[in-house]
């Protein structure tokens, strides 16, 4: 039964991936086809008109006109990609709004915004004045933050993503889908772009932030916060997956945390 469940899960995942690629290819193909069709139609009309008038159609002017149409076709395709990019940005901007009463919202969740320098000053002051190891303090903070967020993750995703864009409810997803949905959601919060490298029993999270978030001792401490936070969230996702490839795993444990050149944190988690 377990083998059948894994095969079923993989088949569903493959089908959804193929469907998403098919839809994307269909949209891209439609844009390209439309641009090429109108280019060919106008060019053909010019050639026919010149032939009927007894004029040589292969002239410098016609060749120039053809190149202009080809350029316009390429521009139409590129513009479509830019419009999509802008639409995604607007969607992200829509998620964050200020209510005028002192609260900043990310969707339905109340947030606060801090400059990176303010965050680092806060961490440095805690370390200096408390005498405690700031990295250990941030590990404990990461554990507490995950314990607060994990139980509400499904409802937060459903209210802020699924309700607006459709698709599966969070609780209907398998582990791989939940993992991607969570990382996509947390990527939008500003602490870095999360990319996953998932193996059979190991997950590597590459968190990239190009504004120096991880470039000093305080940044390294924040990476420790993220590591424990991610460890606890992934553990919760594993425990909520009763079927599929990862149903036998119940926890994630940190193997390594690295910060690279001040703009990347790499967190390696092993499944148990």
C-alpha positions as CSV (number, residue, x, y, z in Angstrom):
1,X,0.0,0.0,0.0
2,X,2.8,2.4,0.8
3,X,4.4,1.7,-2.5
4,X,1.1,2.4,-4.3
5,X,0.6,5.6,-2.3
6,X,4.1,6.8,-3.3
7,X,3.5,6.0,-6.9
8,X,0.1,7.8,-6.8
9,X,1.7,10.8,-5.2
10,X,4.5,11.0,-7.8
11,X,2.0,10.5,-10.6
12,X,-0.2,13.4,-9.3
13,X,2.8,15.6,-8.9
14,X,4.1,14.9,-12.4
15,X,0.7,15.5,-13.9
16,X,0.3,18.9,-12.1
17,X,3.8,19.9,-13.2
18,X,3.1,18.9,-16.8
19,X,-0.3,20.8,-16.7
20,X,1.4,23.9,-15.4
21,X,4.0,23.7,-18.2
22,X,1.3,23.0,-20.8
23,X,-0.6,26.1,-19.7
24,X,2.5,28.3,-19.7
25,X,3.5,27.0,-23.1
26,X,0.0,27.5,-24.4
27,X,0.0,31.2,-23.2
28,X,3.5,31.8,-24.7
29,X,2.6,30.1,-27.9
30,X,-0.6,32.1,-28.2
31,X,1.3,35.4,-27.9
32,X,4.0,34.3,-30.4
33,X,1.4,33.0,-32.8
34,X,-0.6,36.2,-32.7
35,X,2.4,38.4,-33.3
36,X,3.7,36.2,-36.2
37,X,0.2,35.9,-37.8
38,X,-0.2,39.7,-38.0
39,X,3.3,40.2,-39.2
40,X,2.8,37.6,-42.0
41,X,-0.6,39.0,-42.9
42,X,0.6,42.6,-43.2
43,X,3.8,41.6,-45.0
44,X,1.8,39.4,-47.4
45,X,-0.6,42.2,-48.1
46,X,2.2,44.5,-49.0
47,X,3.8,42.0,-51.3
48,X,0.4,41.2,-53.1
49,X,-0.3,44.9,-53.5
50,X,3.1,45.6,-55.0
51,X,2.8,42.6,-57.4
52,X,-0.6,43.7,-58.6
53,X,0.8,47.2,-59.3
54,X,3.6,45.6,-61.3
55,X,6.2,46.7,-58.8
56,X,9.2,44.7,-57.6
57,X,8.3,43.5,-54.1
58,X,11.9,42.6,-53.1
59,X,13.1,46.1,-52.5
60,X,15.0,47.8,-49.7
61,X,11.8,49.4,-48.5
62,X,10.0,46.1,-48.3
63,X,12.9,44.3,-46.6
64,X,13.1,47.2,-44.1
65,X,9.3,46.9,-43.5
66,X,9.6,43.1,-42.9
67,X,12.4,43.7,-40.4
68,X,10.2,46.3,-38.6
69,X,7.4,43.8,-38.4
70,X,9.7,41.1,-37.0
71,X,11.0,43.5,-34.5
72,X,7.4,44.4,-33.5
73,X,6.6,40.7,-33.1
74,X,9.6,40.2,-30.8
75,X,8.7,43.3,-28.9
76,X,5.1,42.0,-28.4
77,X,6.4,38.8,-26.8
78,X,8.9,40.6,-24.6
79,X,6.2,43.1,-23.6
80,X,3.9,40.3,-22.6
81,X,6.6,38.9,-20.3
82,X,7.2,42.4,-18.8
83,X,3.4,42.8,-18.2
84,X,3.3,39.5,-16.4
85,X,6.3,40.5,-14.3
86,X,4.6,43.8,-13.4
87,X,1.4,42.0,-12.6
88,X,3.3,39.8,-10.2
89,X,4.9,42.8,-8.5
90,X,1.5,44.5,-8.2
91,X,0.1,41.3,-6.6
92,X,3.0,41.4,-4.1
93,X,2.4,45.1,-3.4
94,X,-1.3,44.4,-2.9
95,X,-0.4,41.9,-0.1
96,X,1.2,44.7,2.0
97,X,-1.0,47.6,3.1
98,X,-1.1,50.1,5.9
99,X,-4.4,50.6,7.7
100,X,-3.8,54.2,8.8
101,X,-4.0,53.1,12.5
102,X,-0.4,52.1,13.0
103,X,-0.6,48.5,11.6
104,X,1.2,47.1,8.5
105,X,-0.5,44.1,7.0
106,X,0.8,41.3,4.9
107,X,-2.5,39.9,3.6
108,X,-4.5,39.2,6.8
109,X,-1.4,39.1,9.1
110,X,-0.3,42.1,11.1
111,X,3.5,42.9,10.5
112,X,6.1,45.5,11.4
113,X,8.9,46.7,9.1
114,X,12.5,47.2,10.3
115,X,15.5,48.5,8.4
116,X,18.3,45.9,8.3
117,X,20.6,48.2,10.2
118,X,17.9,48.6,12.9
119,X,17.6,44.8,13.2
120,X,21.3,44.4,13.5
121,X,21.6,47.1,16.1
122,X,18.9,45.4,18.1
123,X,20.7,42.1,18.0
124,X,24.0,43.7,18.8
125,X,22.6,45.5,21.8
126,X,21.0,42.3,23.1
127,X,24.3,40.5,22.9
128,X,26.3,43.3,24.5
129,X,24.0,44.1,27.4
130,X,22.7,40.7,28.3
131,X,26.0,38.9,28.2
132,X,24.4,35.9,26.5
133,X,25.4,34.3,23.2
134,X,23.3,36.1,20.7
135,X,23.3,33.1,18.3
136,X,21.9,30.9,21.0
137,X,19.3,33.5,21.8
138,X,18.3,33.7,18.2
139,X,18.0,29.9,18.0
140,X,15.5,30.0,20.9
141,X,13.7,32.9,19.2
142,X,13.5,30.9,16.0
143,X,12.0,28.0,17.8
144,X,9.4,30.2,19.5
145,X,8.5,32.0,16.2
146,X,8.0,28.7,14.4
147,X,5.8,27.3,17.3
148,X,3.7,30.4,16.9
149,X,3.5,30.3,13.1
150,X,3.2,26.6,12.3
151,X,-0.2,25.9,13.7
152,X,-1.7,28.8,11.7
153,X,0.2,28.1,8.5
154,X,-2.6,26.3,6.7
155,X,-5.2,28.9,7.5
156,X,-2.8,31.8,6.6
157,X,-2.0,30.2,3.3
158,X,-5.7,29.4,2.5
159,X,-6.8,33.0,3.4
160,X,-4.0,34.8,1.6
161,X,-3.0,32.6,-1.4
162,X,-5.5,29.9,-2.1
163,X,-8.6,32.2,-1.8
164,X,-7.1,34.7,-4.2
165,X,-5.4,32.4,-6.7
166,X,-7.3,29.1,-6.4
167,X,-5.8,25.6,-6.3
168,X,-5.6,23.2,-3.5
169,X,-6.2,24.0,0.1
170,X,-3.0,23.7,2.2
171,X,-4.2,20.7,4.1
172,X,-5.0,18.8,0.8
173,X,-1.3,19.0,-0.3
174,X,1.4,16.5,0.0
175,X,4.8,17.3,1.6
176,X,6.5,18.6,-1.6
177,X,3.6,20.9,-2.4
178,X,3.4,22.2,1.2
179,X,7.1,22.8,1.2
180,X,7.0,24.9,-1.9
181,X,3.9,26.8,-0.8
182,X,5.4,27.7,2.5
183,X,8.7,28.8,1.0
184,X,6.9,30.9,-1.6
185,X,4.9,32.6,1.1
186,X,7.8,33.3,3.4
187,X,9.9,34.5,0.5
188,X,7.5,37.4,0.2
189,X,8.2,38.6,3.7
190,X,11.5,40.3,2.9
191,X,14.1,38.2,4.7
192,X,15.3,36.5,1.5
193,X,14.4,34.5,-1.5
194,X,14.1,30.8,-0.5
195,X,15.2,28.1,-3.0
196,X,14.9,24.4,-2.2
197,X,17.2,21.5,-3.0
198,X,15.3,18.4,-1.9
199,X,16.9,14.9,-1.8
200,X,15.6,11.6,-0.5
201,X,16.1,12.5,3.2
202,X,17.8,15.9,3.1
203,X,16.7,19.4,2.4
204,X,19.0,22.3,1.6
205,X,17.5,25.8,1.8
206,X,19.3,28.5,-0.1
207,X,18.2,31.9,1.3
208,X,19.5,34.8,-0.8
209,X,19.3,38.5,0.3
210,X,21.4,41.0,-1.7
211,X,21.3,43.8,0.9
212,X,23.9,42.5,3.3
213,X,21.5,40.8,5.7
214,X,24.0,38.0,6.6
215,X,27.3,39.8,6.3
216,X,28.5,40.2,10.0
217,X,28.1,38.6,13.4
218,X,24.5,39.9,13.8
219,X,23.7,38.7,10.3
220,X,25.1,35.2,11.2
221,X,22.9,35.3,14.3
222,X,19.9,36.0,12.2
223,X,20.8,33.0,10.0
224,X,20.7,30.9,13.1
225,X,17.2,32.2,13.8
226,X,16.1,31.3,10.3
227,X,17.7,27.8,10.6
228,X,15.8,26.8,13.7
229,X,12.6,28.5,12.4
230,X,12.9,26.5,9.1
231,X,13.8,23.3,11.0
232,X,10.6,23.6,13.1
233,X,8.4,24.5,10.2
234,X,9.7,21.6,8.0
235,X,9.2,19.2,11.0
236,X,5.5,20.4,11.2
237,X,5.1,19.8,7.4
238,X,6.6,16.3,7.7
239,X,4.3,15.4,10.6
240,X,1.2,16.5,8.7
241,X,2.1,14.3,5.7
242,X,0.4,11.0,6.3
243,X,0.9,9.7,2.7
244,X,3.4,9.9,0.0
245,X,7.2,9.7,-0.2
246,X,7.9,11.4,3.1
247,X,5.2,9.8,5.3
248,X,7.8,7.8,7.2
249,X,9.7,10.9,8.4
250,X,8.6,12.8,11.5
251,X,11.2,15.5,12.1
252,X,13.9,17.6,10.5
253,X,17.3,18.3,12.2
254,X,19.9,20.9,11.4
255,X,23.1,19.5,9.9
256,X,24.8,22.8,8.9
257,X,24.3,26.5,8.6
258,X,26.5,28.6,6.4
259,X,26.5,32.3,5.4
260,X,28.2,33.2,2.1
261,X,29.6,36.6,1.1
262,X,27.0,38.4,3.2
263,X,24.1,37.8,0.8
264,X,23.4,34.0,1.2
265,X,22.5,31.6,4.0
266,X,22.6,27.9,3.4
267,X,20.7,25.7,5.8
268,X,21.0,21.9,5.5
269,X,18.3,19.8,7.2
270,X,18.2,16.0,7.6
271,X,15.0,14.1,7.9
272,X,14.5,11.6,10.7
